[in-house]
Amino acid sequence: MQKKKGQEMNEDNVKCAHACRNTCAMLSQALREETDMVRFYEVLKAECDYPDVHSMLQELIEARSRSVLMINQKLNELRARAEILDGVISSFDSEGGSH
């Protein structure tokens, strides 16, 4: 399979660092990609005056927007979990220093 020049999204360049702490680099990249696709479909929809294509593009926009929301919610959960863990760890650290 030949890669097209400028092609950003493919299986070969999706690598997990496995070192995420309060965010996920892969989910952050997915969020950027999905957001870009929403914008792309919005531009197409603004230019299109064919009703069937217009409604299909609206469906794509709505589906991608749901994906953006889902990814964003997961990233927020990861950040909140990391903050809680940081708080627990720091409470143990401060207890250890007072004894």
N, C-alpha and C positions, 0 to 999 in steps of 0.2 A: 504494500500500500504506500503510495507516494504522498508526502505531506505537501500541502499547499503553502506557498509563501505567506507569512502573516497568520497562519492558523495557530490559535492559542490553545484551544481546548481539545485535548485528545488524551488517550489512556497513558501515553508515554510520559507526559509532563505532569501527571497527577501523582505526587508522592507525599506520603504522610511523614512528617518529621517525628512523630510519636513522642514529642517533647512538649506538648501543649500543657499549659498550666491553667490559665484563666480564659483562654480562647482557643479556637481550633483554626489553624491556618487554612485547612482544606475547606471548612465551612465558610470561612471568610472569603475565600476565592469563589466558592459556589455562589455566595451572596452577590459578589460583584458581577459574575457571569449572568445570573438570573436578572439582576437589575438592568444590566446592559440589554438583555433580550427584551425586557418590558419596554425600555426606551425605543429600541429598534422597531418593535411592533407598533408602538404608538406613532412613530414617524410614518410607517407604512400606512397605517389606518388614516392618518391625516391627509395623505396623498391619494388614497383610494376612494373612488366614488362608485364602485361596483358593489351593490348591496350584499351579495352572498359573501364576497371576499371581506367586506367591511365587518360583517357579523362574525366571520371566522376569526379575523384578527382580534376582535373584541374578546372572543372566547379564549384565545391564546394569551391575551393581556391578563385576563382574569385568572387563568391557571398559573401563569408565571408569577403574578402578584401574590397568589396564595403560597407559592413556593418561597418567595421572598419573605413573607410573614413567618412561615414555618421555620426557615433557617435562622431568621433574626431571633425568634423566640428561643430556639435551642442555644444560640450564642449567648443570649441573656441568662439562660439557666446555667450555662457553664461558668459565666462570670460570677453569678451569685453563689454558686457552689464553691468556687475558688475563694471568694471573700469569706465565706463561712469557715472553710478549712483554715484559712490564714488566721482567722480570729481564734479558732480552737488551738492551733499551734502556738500562737503568740501568748495565749493564756497559760499554756504549759511552760513556755519559756520564762514568763514572769514569775510563776510559782516556783520554778526550779531555782531562780536567782535569789528568792527571799528566804530559803531555808538555810 
